[in-house]
Amino acid sequence: MRGLRTALVALAAGLLAAACALPPAGGAPGAAHAAGPLLPQGVIPGGFAVPVGTPPGVSPGALPTRPPQPPTGQYIKLIHPSSVAATGPHLYVVDSGAGALLRFDTVGQSVARVAQVPAIPGTRVKAGPDGSVYVLRPDRGEVLRFTVDGRRLPSFSAPLDILRPSDLVIEPTLNRVWIADSAGGVFAFHPSGRMGNPVVGRGDGFSRPGEGATLLAAGARAVVGIEPSCRCVLVFDPEGRVRARFGEGELVNPVGIALDHHGRTWVIDRGDGQLKIFETGALAQRIPAARLGLTELTAIAIDHQRVYVADGPGGKIGVFALLPPGKTP
């Protein structure tokens, strides 16, 4: 009987892996083809549960002498993925429908529940270079930090300075945590949790005219942010000085931003339902949700050659290979 159950679980896991290898479903007939620099690789609707301490690609209780086994836990279906972050084999997802922070193992096709999070707008997740994960809690005015196996690390907060946190990023040169305020100011924190000086704004949570940021993203050498008054993109140096500005008149209601290693800036614009790609400060492409096989563009994360786009209402995450500038499949 035990052998039959194991065989059935293995068959189910194999079918799930096969489904995830297919192009995203539910979109236009041409959704299987490349959309600009994005080549569809599959869709993540959920996964089989494993304990949070399970290493990537390993099933619970697996032995070194045995081949990897498919996960045997309960299947967890995404309800409303609202924020995503990726690093190596790990994809972190805030599912606001389930009130949970989930960690997907993209190698073993499994999912672990890391922590409970509030089902409210503005909860965001970012991954650090050391594998830790940061969760912005706007309801508590703080950023929580967890290890990859779910252990709590020192959190980040400054209730007298940050009025209502709106986003965060790990600045790439010094690994400082930048936290943006909904009023446009940005504050830097030491990795230990100690608050440093304000890097953007007047120091009271508010920004100077035309120099604030409420959404943030970091690449290998730069930090970019969405300036709320002009609805444009600002490029910051490590000290928070504005080095470039672009996208004015191109964005309606930006809700997400990311950088790839080619220097392109990706913005999710909820105002017209498009994913907009900027190259060297100019709008290069507009990609509607339907062209990606998605219902709505909710959040975006980029990790090296892979792009993850969350579809909140569709309860899934589109997975795409990232093509370099000027290359077509």
C-alpha positions in Angstrom: 0.0 0.0 0.0 2.9 2.3 0.9 4.5 1.6 -2.5 1.3 2.4 -4.3 1.0 5.8 -2.5 4.6 6.6 -3.2 4.1 5.9 -6.9 1.0 8.0 -7.0 2.8 11.0 -5.4 5.7 10.6 -7.8 3.3 10.6 -10.7 1.5 13.7 -9.4 4.8 15.5 -8.9 5.9 14.6 -12.4 2.7 15.9 -13.9 3.2 19.2 -12.0 6.8 19.5 -13.3 5.6 18.9 -16.8 2.9 21.5 -16.4 5.4 24.1 -15.1 7.5 23.4 -18.2 4.7 24.5 -20.5 4.1 28.1 -21.7 1.8 30.0 -19.4 -1.8 29.3 -19.9 -4.8 31.6 -20.0 -3.3 34.2 -22.3 -3.6 35.0 -26.0 -2.9 32.3 -28.6 0.6 33.8 -29.1 1.5 33.7 -25.5 4.0 30.8 -26.0 6.1 33.0 -28.2 8.7 35.6 -27.1 7.3 38.9 -25.9 10.1 41.4 -26.5 13.1 40.2 -24.4 11.0 37.6 -22.5 10.8 34.0 -23.6 8.1 32.0 -21.7 9.4 29.1 -19.6 6.4 28.1 -17.7 4.0 29.1 -15.0 3.9 28.5 -11.2 0.4 28.1 -9.8 1.6 26.5 -6.5 3.7 23.6 -5.2 3.9 20.6 -2.8 4.7 21.6 0.8 8.0 20.8 2.5 9.4 22.0 5.9 11.0 25.4 5.7 14.4 24.0 6.6 14.5 21.7 3.5 17.5 22.6 1.2 16.7 23.3 -2.5 16.4 20.3 -4.7 16.2 17.9 -1.6 13.1 16.1 -0.3 12.5 15.8 3.4 14.3 12.8 4.9 16.3 12.2 1.7 19.6 10.4 2.1 22.8 11.1 0.2 22.8 7.6 -1.2 19.3 8.0 -2.7 18.3 10.0 -5.7 16.1 13.1 -5.0 12.5 12.2 -4.3 9.4 14.3 -5.2 7.9 16.3 -2.3 5.0 14.5 -0.6 3.4 17.3 1.4 0.0 19.0 0.8 -0.3 21.0 -2.4 -0.4 24.7 -1.8 -2.2 26.7 -4.4 -1.4 30.4 -4.9 -4.4 32.6 -4.2 -3.2 36.2 -4.8 0.6 36.6 -5.2 1.2 40.3 -4.6 5.0 40.6 -4.3 7.9 38.4 -5.5 11.7 38.3 -5.0 14.2 35.8 -6.5 17.7 34.7 -5.6 19.3 31.5 -7.0 17.0 28.5 -6.6 14.7 30.4 -4.3 11.6 32.4 -5.3 9.9 34.2 -2.4 6.3 35.1 -2.8 4.0 37.2 -0.6 0.5 35.6 -1.1 -1.8 38.3 0.2 -4.8 36.0 -0.4 -3.3 33.4 2.0 -1.6 35.9 4.3 1.7 34.0 4.0 5.3 34.4 2.9 6.2 31.4 0.7 9.5 30.1 -0.5 9.4 28.2 -3.8 12.3 25.8 -4.6 12.5 26.2 -8.4 14.7 23.1 -8.6 12.6 20.6 -6.6 9.2 22.1 -7.5 8.3 22.5 -3.8 7.1 25.3 -1.5 7.7 26.1 2.1 5.7 28.5 4.3 8.3 30.9 5.9 6.0 33.2 7.9 2.6 34.7 8.2 2.2 38.2 6.7 -0.8 40.6 6.7 -3.2 40.4 3.8 -3.0 44.2 3.2 -1.7 46.3 0.3 1.9 47.4 0.4 3.5 44.2 1.9 6.6 43.7 -0.1 9.4 41.1 -0.2 13.1 41.5 -1.3 15.9 39.0 -1.3 19.4 39.8 0.0 22.7 38.8 -1.5 23.4 36.5 1.5 20.2 34.5 0.8 18.1 36.2 3.6 14.7 37.6 2.9 13.2 41.0 3.9 9.5 41.6 4.3 8.2 45.2 4.5 5.2 45.4 7.0 3.5 48.8 6.3 1.0 48.1 9.1 3.8 47.9 11.7 6.1 50.4 10.1 9.0 47.9 10.0 11.0 45.5 7.8 11.3 42.0 9.0 14.3 39.8 8.1 14.5 36.0 7.9 17.2 33.5 7.1 16.5 31.1 4.3 15.2 28.5 6.7 12.8 30.9 8.4 14.7 32.1 11.5 14.1 35.7 12.5 17.0 38.2 12.2 17.2 41.8 13.5 14.4 43.9 12.0 14.6 47.5 10.7 12.4 50.3 11.9 12.4 54.0 12.8 8.9 54.9 13.8 9.8 58.5 14.6 11.5 59.1 11.1 9.7 56.8 8.6 6.0 57.7 8.5 4.8 54.7 6.5 7.4 52.5 4.7 6.5 51.9 1.0 9.5 49.8 -0.3 13.0 48.7 0.4 16.1 47.6 -1.4 19.6 46.3 -0.5 22.1 48.9 -1.9 24.7 46.9 -3.8 28.0 48.6 -2.9 27.8 48.6 0.9 24.8 46.1 1.4 22.9 48.8 3.3 19.2 48.5 3.5 17.4 51.4 2.0 13.8 51.9 3.1 11.6 54.3 1.2 8.8 56.3 2.9 5.4 56.8 1.3 6.2 60.6 1.4 9.3 60.1 -0.7 12.2 60.1 1.8 14.7 57.2 1.8 16.7 56.1 4.9 19.7 53.8 5.0 20.2 51.1 7.6 23.3 49.0 8.6 22.8 45.3 8.0 22.7 44.9 11.8 19.5 46.9 11.9 21.0 50.2 13.1 19.7 53.2 11.3 22.1 55.5 9.5 21.6 58.8 7.8 18.8 59.7 5.4 20.1 59.2 1.9 17.2 60.9 0.1 15.0 63.7 1.4 15.1 66.1 4.3 15.4 63.6 7.1 11.8 63.7 8.3 10.4 61.2 5.8 9.6 63.8 3.2 11.6 64.3 0.0 12.9 67.4 -1.6 10.9 68.5 -4.7 11.6 66.1 -7.5 14.1 64.0 -5.6 12.1 61.4 -3.7 11.3 57.7 -4.3 8.5 55.5 -3.1 9.4 52.4 -5.1 13.0 51.1 -5.2 15.1 48.5 -7.1 18.8 47.7 -7.2 21.1 46.2 -9.8 24.8 45.4 -9.6 25.9 49.0 -9.7 22.9 51.3 -9.2 19.7 52.0 -7.4 16.6 53.3 -9.2 13.4 54.6 -7.8 10.0 55.9 -8.8 9.6 59.6 -8.1 5.9 60.1 -7.1 5.5 63.8 -8.2 6.7 63.3 -11.8 5.9 59.6 -12.0 9.3 59.1 -13.5 12.5 57.0 -12.8 15.4 58.4 -10.8 18.9 56.8 -10.8 20.8 57.2 -7.5 24.4 56.9 -6.6 25.4 55.0 -3.4 25.1 58.2 -1.4 21.5 58.9 -2.6 22.4 61.7 -5.1 20.3 61.8 -8.2 22.4 61.0 -11.3 19.7 60.6 -14.0 16.0 61.0 -14.5 13.9 59.5 -17.3 10.4 58.3 -18.1 8.5 61.5 -17.6 5.2 61.4 -19.4 5.5 57.6 -20.1 4.2 56.3 -16.8 0.6 56.5 -15.5 0.5 54.5 -12.2 3.8 52.6 -11.6 3.5 49.9 -9.0 6.6 47.9 -9.5 10.2 48.3 -10.7 13.2 46.1 -11.4 16.7 46.2 -12.9 18.4 43.5 -15.0 22.1 43.0 -15.4 22.1 44.6 -18.8 21.1 47.9 -17.2 17.5 47.9 -18.4 14.8 49.2 -16.1 11.5 47.4 -16.0 8.4 49.1 -14.7 4.9 47.6 -14.1 2.4 50.3 -14.9 -1.0 49.5 -13.5 -2.5 52.6 -15.2 -2.5 51.0 -18.6 -1.7 47.4 -17.7 1.7 47.3 -19.4 5.2 46.2 -18.5 7.5 49.0 -19.7 11.2 48.5 -20.5 13.6 51.4 -20.5 17.1 51.2 -22.2 19.6 54.0 -21.6 16.8 56.2 -20.4 14.4 55.8 -23.3 11.2 53.7 -23.4 12.1 50.8 -25.6 9.1 48.4 -25.3 5.6 48.1 -23.9 4.3 44.6 -23.2 0.6 44.2 -22.2 -0.3 41.5 -19.7 -2.2 39.4 -22.3 0.9 39.1 -24.4 2.6 37.4 -21.5 -0.3 35.0 -20.9 -1.3 36.8 -17.7 -4.5 38.5 -16.5 -2.8 41.3 -14.6 0.7 42.5 -13.9 1.1 42.6 -10.1 4.8 42.4 -9.3 8.2 41.6 -10.9 11.5 40.1 -9.9 14.6 39.5 -12.0 17.5 37.2 -11.1 20.2 36.9 -13.7 18.7 35.3 -16.7 15.2 34.7 -15.3 12.2 37.0 -14.9 9.2 36.3 -12.6 6.0 38.2 -13.1 3.2 37.8 -10.5 -0.4 37.7 -11.7 -2.4 38.4 -8.5 -6.0 37.9 -9.9 -4.8 34.9 -11.9 -3.2 33.2 -8.9 0.0 32.4 -10.7 3.5 33.5 -11.5 4.8 33.6 -15.1 8.4 32.5 -15.5 10.5 33.9 -18.4 14.0 33.6 -19.8 15.6 37.0 -20.2 17.1 37.7 -23.6 19.9 40.3 -23.9 19.3 43.6 -25.7 19.0 43.2 -29.5 18.6 39.4 -29.4 15.5 37.6 -30.6 14.7 33.8 -30.3 
